[in-house]
């Protein structure tokens, strides 16, 4: 999942980038409200972590601008613990969730995973498709026959995106956009390599190739 982190406190941003990357997110970071508004409107993000007190313009202004042009990406707002009015303003402007500072990173990650699942139409407490369970905390898969499959970080990101979009035709470009951040230098061949690895681990029937178009994850293999 590709995540936009908007936070101007550099030490906090660095720690969050590290922890969110370890949790399976491809993280792009900006520290300025105007830069955030442009990047959030132009790029394909699955979720946004947004601080409100930013240089350039406020996070609230960026959020309002996104919603006015139809950007529906889930947004989690970071606020001061006692700033209840910021939480109210953020929710009115279109935020989907909020978390007060200071916070536990584990709670942030759990909230982000829930937002991403709900946005993709998975309302349950975990990600399950056709009997295949994805353990988002341990980054491994449980096959319908009970076999546990360990995943690398990239395999996990790719499988999670497939499972959030079952039965949809996904191009290599779309997969790259949602599984890697802007700093990554990858092409369609990279996707081919990791699709092959997932097939070897899970079984070939889960991911179908539509030649010249992309891949389709079988919701009912």
C-alpha positions, 0 to 999 in steps of 0.5 A: 500500500502506498502511503503519503506521510505529511509531517513537518517534525523531521525526527517524528517523520523519520521514525514513522517512515521507518516503522510504516515501511517495516509494516508494509507501506511504501511511504512518500513524505512531505513536510509542507502543506502546499506540497502535500496538496499537490502530491495528494491530488496528482499521485495514487495513494491508498492512505494519508497520514496528515498533520495539521500544523504545517508550513506553507498551508495547514493540513486542514486546507490541503484536506479540504482542497483534496475533497473539493476536487474529488480525492477520496483517499482515506485520511488519518489526521494527527492532532494534539491530544487535547485539541478536540476542536482540531479533530472536529474540524478535520472530520468536517473537512473529510478526514476518516479518522484521527489520532492524538499525539503522542501515540503508539505506532502500533495503534497508528498502523492498526488504524491505517490497515483498517482504513485501507481495508474498509476503503476496499470494501473489506469490513471485517477485522482481517483480510481474507479472500477465498479462504486465503488469510493475510496476517498483516502483523507478521507479514505472512499468508495462511492458505486454505489448507492451513499451510503458513507461507512466509513473505518478504516485504515486497511479496507482502505489499504486492499480495496485500494489494492483490487481495484488496482488489480481487477479480480486478484487472491490475496493470503493471503500472498500477501495481508499481504505483501502489506498491512502491514509493516515488523514490523507487526505481522499478519497472514492469519486469520487477512485478513479473519477478514478484508475481512469479515468486508469489505463485511459487509460494501460494500456488499458480492458480491464485494470480492469472496473467492477461497478456498485454493487460496485467494480472487478476487475483482470483477471488474464487480460485 
